Amino acid sequence: MKELSKKELLNIDGGTSNLLTTAFFNALTKAISTILDLGRSFGTAIRSSISGNVCPF
């Protein structure tokens, strides 16, 4: 295996330096979806409690 010089080592561009990766977009989509689901659940709970249509246990 060839040893790289300092100049060659500085020119190496790795894949982790790019923020816009598929994993990043998947995580962002999942986070937004979770926030929307939480808001929908809280909104439904508030609307049900205000209107008195709470399901009995």
DRENTILUM-617974 format. One record per residue: x, y, z of N, C-alpha, C in turn; residue in one letter. Coordinates in steps of 0.001 Angstrom, whole numbers, plus 524288, in hexadecimal, padded with zeros to 5 digits. Layout:
residues N
XYZXYZXYZa...
END
This chain:
residues 57
8034A7FB72800008000080000800008037E804D680000m8020A808A67FCD08052480D697FC41803EB81132800B3k807F28137A803078072381780806FE805FA81CA480448e8023581F7D80666800A58247180416803AC828EC80691l804C282CCB803538076D8316B8055C80376834E780825s8057B838C580AF18020583C5480DCB7FE6683F3380A0Ak80061840A78057F7FD36843638019E7F8D283FDE7FFA5k7F9F483AE37FEC87F5FA837327FCFF7F1F58362680149e7F3B8835ED8062A7F01E8350780A7C7EC4E8398F80B1Fl7EE2183E5280A277EABA842E580A977E6AA8431980638l7E7A88407E801E27E40D840837FD7A7DFE383C437FDD4n7E016838E2801C47DC3A834BA8024D7D7078371E803E9i7D2F1835C0801007CDB0837B3802127CA50833118039Ad7C8C6832F4808947C5A382E9880A857BFD682F8F809D1g7BCC182B6A80A4B7B72C82BC9809987B45882E1D80E3Cg7B6C782E2B812D27B41083023817717B43C83614817D8t7B740838A4814A57B79083E55814F87B2CF840EB8127Es7AFD383E0380F767AB358402E80CEC7A67783F6F81065n7A3E8843BE811D679F6C843848155779A9584158812A6l79A158423380D9E79562840B280ACD795BD83B07808FAl795108378180C9A79542831FC80B5078FC982FAE80BACt78F3682B09809B778A2D82858809E8788868276980F89t78C28825ED812D578ADF824FF8185B788F982A0081AFAa78B5482E61819AF789B28336481BDD7841B834B381A38f782E4833FC8153177D9B8351E813567799B83168815B8f77B0082C7C8165A77774828C3818D67765E82A4981E7En77A5F82BCC8215D779BD82D66826CF776778326082727a7775E83610823A87746B83AF08239C76EAC839EC82268l76D9F8369781EA4768408353781D45765808328E821CBt7684082F0782465765FC82C40828DB764CC8301282D52k7684A833BC82E537677E837918327F762D083B1283153a7625883CEA82C8875DEB8403A82B0D758D683D3182B6Fi758E783856829B17543D8350B829FB752938342382FA7s756608333F83312755368326B838A0752E68375683B17t7550C83BD4839D975307840C783BED74D6D841B683A13i74C5F84097835277471584142833197434283D81835B4l744E2838A1836997418B834CE8393E740568367583EDAd744498387E841937436E83A62846E873F9683EEC846FBl740338428C8436973CA1846F68431A737148453E841E5g736928417C83E657316B83F7683D0C72EEA83CCE841BFr731FA839CB844AA72FEE837168494772E4183AEB84D7Fs7318983ED184E8D73027842B98527B72B60845E1850CEf72B148473384BD67269284A18849E67218C846FC84A71g721CC841FF8494071D3683EA3849CE71BA883E2984F85t71F7983D8B8530071E5083D178589A71BDE8421985AACa71DD9846878592071BB884B8285AED7163084C43858D3i7156C84B20853CE7104384BBF8517670C4C8481585400r70DD8843508552670A5583F8E857A3708E98413685D29s70CC08431D8600970B9C844B186572708418499B865B0s708EF84D2B86205705D3851F6861FA7002D850BC86076i6FF7084D5585CA16FA2684C3285ADD6F76A8481E85E3As6FA3384595861C46F7F0841BD8654A6F73E83C62862EBg6F9B283B5F85E956F9498365085BEB6FDE1832CC85D57n6FEBE83209862557030F82EC686422701218292A86488v7040E8258A86266702888200B862927030481DF286827c6FF1A81B4086A1B6FF82818FF86F50703128142F86F40p7057D81315873A17090280E98873E27061D809DC87580f
END
